[in-house]
């Protein structure tokens, strides 16, 4: 593959200069231009001259240590675009990063891999203190872009400005400190940003072991009472285990809808702020430990039409936990839960379905929450649980309204629920538990709840509403559970298999190959076969080749793929063992009893 830094016979400096001069001379009403760029300097120069509707085309290849600033001003109808020559074929590696500023910009089809930042962001909607607004990151991927030291804090994407969108992107394999995607919230209380984060893939983030491993964070404690109004919709989160807060909402009036969470060891946490909506999401735990759903702190939240299945988490990682509050809570504490509505949700085969009055301690202080949740509504939910407490009540809620719920299991965990204690008669069909034709959930909902106009799949709730997230209907689902073929870059899904495998760190001779070296990932399920295989001890030497062959489970839509990386094997230092000899008398000839050193190598 030709490096974008090399000259080609069809783009030389003279031709580039002439092209820029021509672009500068174009009248405002002229047809949009395409400008081919081959390095970060080209991009900066072309950005300064670009007119609304123009496209900067990045030459296919590997861009190493590219510090890209894309600063321009398009219009709503004619944005200025920075895109890969072939979507998914521009690879940014080394210390590469991208910063945007201006208005109505589009970045399309870039891949960050085989590199890292040691601080700051990989992709930032801010350059030289100027934010990007009304701009879009689409069809991009960031894969395994981690510094060698996991304690270094970096973010993969950081949103500033207003009305920006991150769509159809792929984020996989973040291992170091710092959120995968961060939304900065304005310091002014009533300056919402209206960002949209939609149809992206977030996956395979291992536990960081300390705070700061969120997959997504919207705001922070200092702005937690400020409006953000960010919408997070139709994203897939798969094994996002970096932090107990998979998604951390720390601002006002955010919306989380139609997302799918699979085997994530944590929760969508309404950690700070008020007035957020959690609607129509799927949470699949597959009985993996620590898998959870939603945690609630603050006021006026609505959690409805969600599907929680096979979640094994408890307490703060329960399918749905409602916290206690701190008296006179600081911004980084726990505000009392007030006026929360938990309605029309379905809980199936979880360890606990609902935890009420969970205790929290303010980090670094002895202050413990004591204010129970108050004025909350628990209505028209199905909770089917074969074992354990369905409701784990840690503190009695004040002025709770319970109505229309159907609970069934061995231990309800609470009395006076205002609920039917009856089998909801669910049938497993299409990968989901739904009420069958004889279910007592059909048409049994109580109360009006006008804001619940549809069910979790987008079917209208006309007439009498059904209990739970599903309204019986023969209409095809508008919002089925998401998988890797329904989110992420369009080029990744249409072009087939995408492998990511970063070069492993050097090892010393004698170290067998294992998961730290043989850790390729793919955008589809399948089997990895490594050569040499795990357990092999390679001879010392530089640039030893490791190869993987990936065979996808779905051979109709994905191809078999092969990739290689190299690793350096350092020479080992022999270990000599030689104990102190017993005391001998003068004149004794040294022999095997004294000269008996051994070594771990021949």
C-alpha positions as CSV (number, residue, x, y, z in Angstrom):
1,X,0.0,0.0,0.0
2,X,1.5,3.4,-1.0
3,X,2.0,5.8,1.9
4,X,0.1,9.0,1.5
5,X,3.4,10.8,2.2
6,X,4.9,9.6,-1.1
7,X,4.6,11.5,-4.4
8,X,2.6,10.1,-7.2
9,X,2.9,10.8,-10.9
10,X,-0.6,12.3,-10.9
11,X,-0.3,14.6,-7.9
12,X,2.8,16.7,-7.6
13,X,3.5,19.9,-5.7
14,X,3.0,22.1,-8.7
15,X,-0.3,20.5,-9.6
16,X,-1.4,20.8,-5.9
17,X,-0.6,24.5,-5.8
18,X,-2.5,25.1,-9.1
19,X,-5.5,23.3,-7.7
20,X,-5.6,25.4,-4.6
21,X,-5.2,28.6,-6.6
22,X,-8.1,27.5,-8.8
23,X,-10.2,26.7,-5.7
24,X,-9.4,30.1,-4.2
25,X,-10.6,31.8,-7.4
26,X,-13.9,30.0,-7.7
27,X,-16.9,32.2,-7.2
28,X,-19.2,31.4,-4.3
29,X,-21.9,30.0,-6.6
30,X,-19.5,27.7,-8.5
31,X,-19.8,23.9,-8.5
32,X,-18.4,22.1,-5.5
33,X,-14.8,21.0,-5.9
34,X,-12.9,17.8,-4.8
35,X,-9.4,18.5,-3.5
36,X,-7.1,15.5,-3.1
37,X,-4.9,15.8,0.1
38,X,-2.0,13.6,1.1
39,X,-0.9,15.0,4.5
40,X,-2.0,17.1,7.4
41,X,-0.5,20.3,5.9
42,X,-2.5,19.8,2.7
43,X,-5.6,19.5,4.8
44,X,-4.9,22.7,6.8
45,X,-4.2,24.6,3.6
46,X,-7.2,23.2,1.7
47,X,-9.5,23.8,4.7
48,X,-8.7,27.5,4.7
49,X,-9.7,27.8,1.0
50,X,-12.6,25.4,0.9
51,X,-16.0,26.7,-0.1
52,X,-19.4,25.3,1.0
53,X,-20.0,22.0,-0.8
54,X,-16.3,21.2,-1.3
55,X,-14.8,17.9,-0.4
56,X,-11.2,17.2,0.8
57,X,-10.3,13.7,-0.3
58,X,-7.7,11.9,1.8
59,X,-5.4,9.7,-0.2
60,X,-5.8,6.0,0.6
61,X,-3.0,4.5,2.8
62,X,-1.4,4.7,6.2
63,X,-1.1,8.2,7.6
64,X,1.5,8.0,10.5
65,X,1.6,10.7,13.2
66,X,-0.8,12.9,11.3
67,X,-1.9,15.9,13.4
68,X,-5.0,16.9,11.4
69,X,-6.9,20.2,11.9
70,X,-10.0,20.4,9.8
71,X,-11.2,24.0,10.2
72,X,-13.8,25.4,7.7
73,X,-17.3,26.8,7.4
74,X,-19.9,25.1,5.3
75,X,-23.7,25.7,5.2
76,X,-26.6,23.5,6.2
77,X,-27.3,22.6,2.5
78,X,-23.6,22.5,1.5
79,X,-21.3,21.2,4.2
80,X,-17.6,20.9,3.7
81,X,-16.5,17.3,3.8
82,X,-13.2,15.5,4.7
83,X,-13.4,11.9,3.6
84,X,-11.3,8.9,2.7
85,X,-10.6,8.3,-0.9
86,X,-12.1,4.9,-0.3
87,X,-14.2,4.7,2.8
88,X,-12.4,2.6,5.4
89,X,-9.1,2.7,3.5
90,X,-7.4,5.6,5.2
91,X,-5.6,4.4,8.3
92,X,-4.4,6.9,10.9
93,X,-1.7,5.4,13.1
94,X,1.1,6.3,15.4
95,X,0.2,9.5,17.3
96,X,-2.4,10.6,14.8
97,X,-5.3,12.7,15.9
98,X,-8.1,14.8,14.3
99,X,-9.5,18.2,15.5
100,X,-12.5,20.0,14.0
101,X,-13.6,23.6,14.2
102,X,-16.1,25.7,12.3
103,X,-19.6,25.0,11.0
104,X,-21.3,22.3,9.0
105,X,-18.4,19.9,8.6
106,X,-18.5,16.2,7.7
107,X,-15.8,13.6,8.4
108,X,-16.3,10.4,6.6
109,X,-14.7,6.9,6.4
110,X,-11.5,7.2,8.5
111,X,-9.9,4.4,10.6
112,X,-7.7,5.1,13.7
113,X,-5.7,1.9,14.5
114,X,-2.1,0.8,15.4
115,X,-1.5,3.9,17.4
116,X,-2.4,5.9,20.5
117,X,-2.5,9.3,22.2
118,X,-0.9,9.8,25.5
119,X,-3.3,12.6,26.5
120,X,-6.3,14.5,25.2
121,X,-8.5,13.2,22.5
122,X,-8.1,11.1,19.3
123,X,-11.0,13.0,17.7
124,X,-12.1,16.4,19.1
125,X,-14.8,18.7,18.0
126,X,-12.6,21.6,19.1
127,X,-9.4,23.1,17.5
128,X,-7.5,26.0,18.8
129,X,-10.2,26.8,21.3
130,X,-12.8,27.1,18.5
131,X,-15.6,24.4,18.6
132,X,-17.2,22.7,15.7
133,X,-21.0,23.1,15.4
134,X,-23.6,21.4,13.2
135,X,-21.0,18.9,12.2
136,X,-21.0,15.1,11.6
137,X,-18.6,12.2,12.2
138,X,-19.8,9.3,10.1
139,X,-18.5,5.9,9.0
140,X,-15.3,6.2,11.1
141,X,-13.6,3.6,13.3
142,X,-11.3,3.7,16.3
143,X,-9.9,0.3,17.2
144,X,-7.4,-0.6,19.9
145,X,-6.0,2.9,19.9
146,X,-4.5,2.6,23.4
147,X,-1.2,3.9,25.0
148,X,1.0,1.2,26.5
149,X,0.3,2.5,30.0
150,X,-3.4,2.0,30.8
151,X,-3.2,4.7,33.5
152,X,-2.8,7.4,30.9
153,X,-6.2,9.2,30.4
154,X,-7.3,9.7,26.8
155,X,-10.7,10.1,25.1
156,X,-11.4,8.7,21.7
157,X,-14.1,11.2,20.8
158,X,-15.0,14.5,22.5
159,X,-18.0,16.6,21.5
160,X,-18.0,20.4,22.0
161,X,-20.2,23.0,20.4
162,X,-23.8,22.4,19.4
163,X,-25.9,20.2,17.2
164,X,-23.1,17.7,16.3
165,X,-23.6,14.1,15.3
166,X,-21.6,10.9,15.7
167,X,-23.2,8.3,13.5
168,X,-22.5,4.9,12.0
169,X,-19.1,4.7,13.7
170,X,-17.2,1.7,15.3
171,X,-15.4,1.9,18.6
172,X,-13.8,-1.2,19.9
173,X,-11.1,-2.3,22.3
174,X,-10.4,0.8,24.6
175,X,-8.3,-0.4,27.5
176,X,-6.9,2.7,29.1
177,X,-8.4,5.4,31.4
178,X,-10.8,7.9,30.0
179,X,-14.2,7.7,28.4
180,X,-14.6,6.3,25.0
181,X,-17.0,9.2,24.0
182,X,-17.4,12.3,26.0
183,X,-19.9,15.2,25.7
184,X,-18.8,18.5,27.1
185,X,-21.7,20.5,28.5
186,X,-21.8,24.3,28.4
187,X,-21.1,26.1,31.7
188,X,-24.3,28.1,31.1
189,X,-27.3,26.4,32.7
190,X,-29.7,26.9,29.8
191,X,-27.4,26.4,26.7
192,X,-28.3,22.9,25.6
193,X,-26.1,21.3,22.9
194,X,-28.6,19.0,21.1
195,X,-25.9,16.5,20.1
196,X,-27.0,13.1,18.5
197,X,-25.1,9.9,19.0
198,X,-26.7,7.3,16.8
199,X,-26.3,3.9,15.2
200,X,-22.7,3.3,16.4
201,X,-21.0,0.2,17.7
202,X,-19.3,0.3,21.1
203,X,-17.6,-2.9,22.1
204,X,-15.2,-5.0,24.2
205,X,-13.9,-2.6,26.8
206,X,-12.4,-4.6,29.7
207,X,-12.7,-3.5,33.3
208,X,-10.4,-0.6,34.1
209,X,-10.5,-1.4,37.8
210,X,-10.9,2.2,38.9
211,X,-13.3,5.1,38.0
212,X,-12.9,6.6,34.6
213,X,-13.6,3.7,32.3
214,X,-17.0,4.8,31.0
215,X,-18.0,4.0,27.4
216,X,-19.9,7.3,27.3
217,X,-20.2,10.3,29.6
218,X,-22.5,13.3,29.0
219,X,-21.3,16.2,31.2
220,X,-19.7,16.0,34.6
221,X,-20.5,16.9,38.2
222,X,-19.7,20.6,37.7
223,X,-22.3,21.0,35.0
224,X,-24.8,18.4,36.2
225,X,-27.6,20.9,36.7
226,X,-27.1,22.3,33.2
227,X,-29.1,21.3,30.1
228,X,-27.4,19.0,27.6
229,X,-30.4,17.5,25.7
230,X,-28.1,15.0,24.0
231,X,-29.9,12.1,22.3
232,X,-28.3,8.6,22.3
233,X,-30.2,6.3,20.1
234,X,-30.0,3.0,18.2
235,X,-26.4,2.2,19.4
236,X,-25.1,-1.3,20.2
237,X,-23.0,-1.7,23.4
238,X,-21.3,-5.1,23.6
239,X,-19.3,-6.2,26.6
240,X,-18.6,-2.6,27.7
241,X,-17.1,-3.4,31.1
242,X,-14.7,-0.6,31.7
243,X,-16.7,1.0,34.5
244,X,-19.8,0.3,36.6
245,X,-21.3,3.2,34.7
246,X,-21.4,2.1,31.0
247,X,-23.1,5.3,30.1
248,X,-22.9,8.1,32.7
249,X,-25.5,10.9,32.3
250,X,-24.3,13.9,34.3
251,X,-26.5,16.7,32.9
252,X,-30.1,17.6,32.3
253,X,-32.8,16.3,29.9
254,X,-30.9,13.6,27.9
255,X,-32.7,10.9,25.9
256,X,-31.5,7.3,25.7
257,X,-33.7,5.3,23.3
258,X,-33.7,2.1,21.2
259,X,-30.2,1.1,22.2
260,X,-29.1,-2.5,22.8
261,X,-26.8,-3.5,25.6
262,X,-25.3,-7.0,25.5
263,X,-23.3,-8.6,28.4
264,X,-22.2,-5.2,29.8
265,X,-21.0,-5.3,33.4
266,X,-22.6,-2.1,34.6
267,X,-25.6,0.2,33.9
268,X,-26.9,3.1,32.0
269,X,-26.5,5.4,35.0
270,X,-28.5,8.6,35.5
271,X,-25.7,9.7,37.8
272,X,-26.3,13.5,38.0
273,X,-28.9,15.8,36.6
274,X,-32.7,15.6,36.2
275,X,-35.4,15.0,33.6
276,X,-33.8,12.3,31.4
277,X,-35.7,9.7,29.4
278,X,-34.7,6.0,29.1
279,X,-37.0,4.5,26.5
280,X,-37.2,1.3,24.4
281,X,-33.8,-0.1,25.2
282,X,-32.8,-3.7,25.3
283,X,-30.5,-5.1,28.1
284,X,-29.3,-8.7,27.6
285,X,-27.1,-10.2,30.3
286,X,-27.0,-13.8,29.2
287,X,-26.6,-14.5,33.0
288,X,-23.0,-13.1,32.9
289,X,-22.0,-11.7,36.4
290,X,-22.4,-8.0,37.1
291,X,-24.6,-7.4,34.0
292,X,-27.1,-4.6,34.8
293,X,-29.6,-2.2,33.4
294,X,-30.4,1.3,34.7
295,X,-29.4,3.2,37.9
296,X,-31.5,6.3,38.9
297,X,-30.3,9.4,40.8
298,X,-32.0,12.8,40.7
299,X,-35.5,14.1,39.8
300,X,-38.1,13.7,37.1
301,X,-36.7,10.8,35.2
302,X,-38.8,8.5,33.0
303,X,-37.9,4.9,32.4
304,X,-40.4,3.1,30.2
305,X,-40.8,0.5,27.4
306,X,-37.4,-1.2,28.2
307,X,-36.7,-4.9,28.0
308,X,-34.4,-6.4,30.7
309,X,-33.4,-10.1,30.3
310,X,-31.1,-12.5,32.1
311,X,-29.2,-9.8,34.0
312,X,-27.2,-11.2,36.9
313,X,-26.1,-7.9,38.5
314,X,-27.4,-6.8,41.9
315,X,-27.3,-3.6,44.0
316,X,-25.9,-0.8,41.9
317,X,-25.7,-3.2,38.9
318,X,-29.3,-4.5,39.2
319,X,-31.6,-4.3,36.2
320,X,-33.2,-1.2,37.8
321,X,-31.9,0.5,41.0
322,X,-33.3,3.6,42.6
323,X,-30.8,5.3,44.9
324,X,-31.2,7.1,48.2
325,X,-30.0,10.7,48.4
326,X,-27.6,12.8,50.5
327,X,-28.8,15.6,52.7
328,X,-27.6,18.9,51.2
329,X,-25.8,16.9,48.5
330,X,-22.9,18.6,46.6
331,X,-22.9,18.5,42.9
332,X,-20.8,15.4,42.9
333,X,-22.9,13.6,45.4
334,X,-26.3,11.8,45.3
335,X,-29.4,14.0,44.8
336,X,-32.6,12.5,46.2
337,X,-34.7,10.6,43.7
338,X,-38.0,12.4,43.2
339,X,-40.9,11.9,40.8
340,X,-39.3,9.1,38.9
341,X,-41.6,7.1,36.6
342,X,-40.8,3.4,36.0
343,X,-43.5,2.1,33.6
344,X,-44.3,-0.4,31.0
345,X,-41.0,-2.3,31.3
346,X,-40.5,-6.1,31.1
347,X,-38.0,-7.9,33.4
348,X,-37.3,-11.6,32.8
349,X,-35.0,-14.1,34.5
350,X,-32.9,-11.5,36.4
351,X,-31.3,-11.9,39.8
352,X,-33.3,-9.0,41.1
353,X,-35.7,-6.9,39.0
354,X,-35.9,-3.7,41.0
355,X,-33.8,-2.3,43.9
356,X,-35.3,0.5,45.9
357,X,-33.4,2.7,48.3
358,X,-29.8,1.7,47.4
359,X,-27.3,3.3,49.7
360,X,-24.3,5.2,48.3
361,X,-21.3,6.9,49.9
362,X,-19.8,10.1,48.6
363,X,-16.4,9.3,47.4
364,X,-13.6,10.4,49.8
365,X,-16.0,11.3,52.6
366,X,-17.9,9.5,55.4
367,X,-21.2,10.8,54.1
368,X,-23.8,8.1,53.4
369,X,-27.1,8.5,51.6
370,X,-30.2,8.6,53.9
371,X,-33.0,10.3,52.0
372,X,-35.4,7.7,50.5
373,X,-36.8,8.1,47.0
374,X,-40.1,9.9,47.1
375,X,-43.2,10.5,44.9
376,X,-42.2,7.8,42.4
377,X,-44.5,5.7,40.2
378,X,-44.0,2.0,39.5
379,X,-46.6,1.1,37.0
380,X,-47.6,-1.5,34.4
381,X,-44.3,-3.5,34.6
382,X,-43.9,-7.2,34.1
383,X,-41.4,-8.9,36.5
384,X,-40.9,-12.6,36.0
385,X,-38.2,-14.1,38.1
386,X,-37.8,-17.8,39.0
387,X,-35.5,-17.2,42.0
388,X,-34.4,-14.5,44.4
389,X,-36.2,-11.3,45.4
390,X,-38.1,-9.7,42.6
391,X,-38.0,-6.4,44.5
392,X,-35.1,-5.7,46.8
393,X,-36.2,-2.9,49.1
394,X,-33.3,-1.4,51.0
395,X,-35.3,1.7,52.2
396,X,-39.1,2.3,52.1
397,X,-39.9,4.8,49.4
398,X,-42.2,7.7,50.4
399,X,-45.5,8.3,48.6
400,X,-44.9,5.6,45.9
401,X,-47.6,4.9,43.5
402,X,-47.8,1.3,42.5
403,X,-50.4,0.2,39.9
404,X,-50.9,-2.3,37.2
405,X,-47.8,-4.3,37.8
406,X,-47.6,-8.1,37.2
407,X,-45.1,-9.9,39.4
408,X,-44.4,-13.7,39.4
409,X,-41.7,-15.6,41.2
410,X,-40.9,-17.4,44.4
411,X,-40.1,-14.3,46.5
412,X,-41.7,-10.9,45.8
413,X,-39.6,-9.1,48.4
414,X,-42.2,-6.6,49.3
415,X,-45.9,-6.4,50.2
416,X,-48.6,-4.0,49.2
417,X,-47.3,-3.6,45.7
418,X,-50.6,-2.9,44.0
419,X,-49.7,-5.7,41.7
420,X,-51.2,-8.9,40.3
421,X,-49.2,-11.9,41.7
422,X,-49.8,-14.1,38.7
423,X,-47.9,-15.8,35.9
424,X,-47.8,-13.3,33.0
425,X,-47.8,-16.3,30.5
426,X,-44.8,-15.2,28.4
427,X,-43.8,-17.0,25.3
428,X,-40.2,-17.0,23.9
429,X,-40.5,-16.0,20.2
430,X,-38.2,-14.2,17.9
431,X,-35.5,-14.1,20.6
432,X,-37.8,-12.2,23.1
433,X,-40.2,-13.1,25.9
434,X,-43.7,-11.8,24.9
435,X,-47.2,-12.2,26.4
436,X,-49.1,-15.0,24.7
437,X,-52.7,-14.8,23.5
438,X,-54.0,-15.8,27.0
439,X,-51.7,-13.5,29.0
440,X,-53.2,-11.5,31.8
441,X,-51.0,-8.6,30.7
442,X,-53.2,-7.9,27.6
443,X,-55.2,-4.8,27.9
444,X,-54.6,-4.7,31.7
445,X,-52.6,-1.5,32.1
446,X,-53.8,1.0,34.6
447,X,-53.6,4.7,34.5
448,X,-53.3,6.9,31.4
449,X,-49.6,7.7,30.8
450,X,-50.1,9.6,27.6
451,X,-46.4,9.8,27.0
452,X,-46.3,6.0,26.4
453,X,-48.0,6.2,23.0
454,X,-46.0,3.3,21.5
455,X,-44.3,0.1,22.7
456,X,-40.6,-0.8,22.6
457,X,-40.8,-1.8,19.0
458,X,-42.7,1.3,17.8
459,X,-46.1,-0.3,17.7
460,X,-48.9,2.1,18.6
461,X,-50.6,1.5,22.0
462,X,-54.2,2.1,20.8
463,X,-57.2,1.1,22.9
464,X,-56.4,-0.7,26.1
465,X,-52.7,-0.8,26.8
466,X,-50.9,-4.0,27.6
467,X,-48.7,-4.4,30.7
468,X,-45.0,-4.6,30.0
469,X,-42.9,-3.2,27.1
470,X,-44.7,-5.1,24.3
471,X,-48.1,-4.1,22.9
472,X,-49.5,-7.2,21.1
473,X,-49.4,-6.5,17.4
474,X,-48.7,-8.3,14.1
475,X,-46.9,-5.3,12.8
476,X,-43.1,-5.9,12.1
477,X,-40.8,-4.3,14.6
478,X,-39.4,-0.9,13.8
479,X,-36.8,-1.3,16.6
480,X,-35.6,-4.9,16.9
481,X,-32.5,-5.7,19.0
482,X,-29.4,-4.5,17.3
483,X,-26.4,-6.6,16.3
484,X,-23.1,-5.7,14.5
485,X,-24.7,-5.9,11.1
486,X,-27.2,-3.1,11.9
487,X,-24.9,-0.5,13.3
488,X,-21.4,0.9,12.6
489,X,-19.8,2.1,9.3
490,X,-21.7,1.3,6.1
491,X,-18.4,0.3,4.4
492,X,-17.7,-2.2,7.2
493,X,-21.0,-3.9,6.6
494,X,-21.0,-3.9,2.8
495,X,-17.3,-4.7,2.3
496,X,-17.2,-7.6,4.7
497,X,-14.8,-8.6,7.4
498,X,-12.7,-6.0,9.3
499,X,-9.8,-7.3,11.4
500,X,-8.0,-5.2,14.0
501,X,-4.8,-6.4,15.6
502,X,-2.2,-4.1,17.2
503,X,1.4,-5.0,17.3
504,X,2.1,-6.7,20.6
505,X,4.6,-5.4,23.1
506,X,8.1,-6.9,23.1
507,X,8.5,-10.1,25.2
508,X,11.5,-12.0,26.5
509,X,12.6,-15.4,25.1
510,X,10.9,-18.1,27.2
511,X,7.5,-16.3,27.4
512,X,4.9,-18.4,25.7
513,X,2.5,-16.7,23.3
514,X,-0.9,-16.0,24.9
515,X,-3.8,-13.7,25.1
516,X,-1.6,-10.6,25.4
517,X,-0.2,-11.2,22.0
518,X,-2.8,-13.2,20.2
519,X,-5.7,-10.8,20.6
520,X,-7.0,-9.9,17.1
521,X,-10.7,-8.7,16.9
522,X,-13.2,-8.7,14.1
523,X,-16.5,-7.0,13.3
524,X,-18.3,-10.3,13.2
525,X,-18.6,-13.5,15.3
526,X,-16.2,-16.3,14.2
527,X,-13.1,-18.3,14.9
528,X,-9.5,-17.1,15.1
529,X,-6.7,-19.5,14.3
530,X,-3.2,-18.2,15.1
531,X,0.2,-19.3,13.6
532,X,2.2,-19.9,15.7
533,X,-0.5,-21.0,18.2
534,X,-0.9,-20.0,21.8
535,X,1.7,-21.6,24.0
536,X,4.5,-21.4,21.4
537,X,7.9,-20.1,22.6
538,X,9.6,-18.3,19.8
539,X,13.3,-17.9,19.4
540,X,14.8,-14.5,20.1
541,X,14.8,-12.2,17.2
542,X,13.4,-9.0,15.7
543,X,10.2,-8.7,13.7
544,X,9.0,-12.3,14.3
545,X,5.8,-12.7,12.3
546,X,2.4,-13.7,13.9
547,X,-0.5,-14.5,11.6
548,X,-4.2,-15.0,12.2
549,X,-6.9,-16.5,10.0
550,X,-10.4,-15.5,10.9
551,X,-13.3,-17.6,9.7
552,X,-16.7,-15.8,10.3
553,X,-19.7,-17.7,11.5
554,X,-21.7,-15.9,8.9
555,X,-20.0,-16.9,5.6
556,X,-22.8,-15.4,3.5
557,X,-22.2,-11.8,4.5
558,X,-18.5,-11.9,5.7
559,X,-15.3,-13.2,4.1
560,X,-12.5,-15.3,5.6
561,X,-9.8,-12.8,6.5
562,X,-6.0,-13.0,7.3
563,X,-3.8,-10.5,9.0
564,X,-0.2,-10.5,10.3
565,X,1.7,-8.4,12.9
566,X,5.3,-8.6,14.1
567,X,6.8,-8.9,17.5
568,X,10.3,-8.6,18.9
569,X,11.6,-11.4,21.1
570,X,14.5,-10.2,23.4
571,X,17.2,-12.5,24.6
572,X,16.7,-13.9,28.0
573,X,19.2,-13.6,30.8
574,X,20.3,-17.0,32.1
575,X,19.5,-17.6,35.8
576,X,22.4,-19.2,37.7
577,X,21.7,-20.9,41.0
578,X,24.6,-21.5,43.3
579,X,24.2,-21.9,47.1
580,X,26.9,-21.0,49.6
581,X,29.1,-24.1,50.2
582,X,29.7,-25.6,53.6
583,X,32.9,-24.4,55.4
584,X,36.0,-26.4,54.5
585,X,39.4,-26.6,56.1
586,X,42.5,-25.1,54.7
587,X,44.1,-27.4,52.2
588,X,40.9,-29.0,51.0
589,X,40.8,-29.3,47.3
590,X,37.7,-27.6,45.7
591,X,35.5,-30.2,44.1
592,X,31.8,-31.0,43.1
593,X,30.5,-30.2,46.6
594,X,31.7,-26.6,46.2
595,X,31.7,-26.1,42.4
596,X,28.0,-27.1,41.8
597,X,26.4,-24.1,40.2
598,X,23.4,-24.8,37.9
599,X,21.7,-22.8,35.2
600,X,18.2,-22.8,33.8
601,X,19.6,-23.1,30.2
602,X,22.1,-25.6,28.7
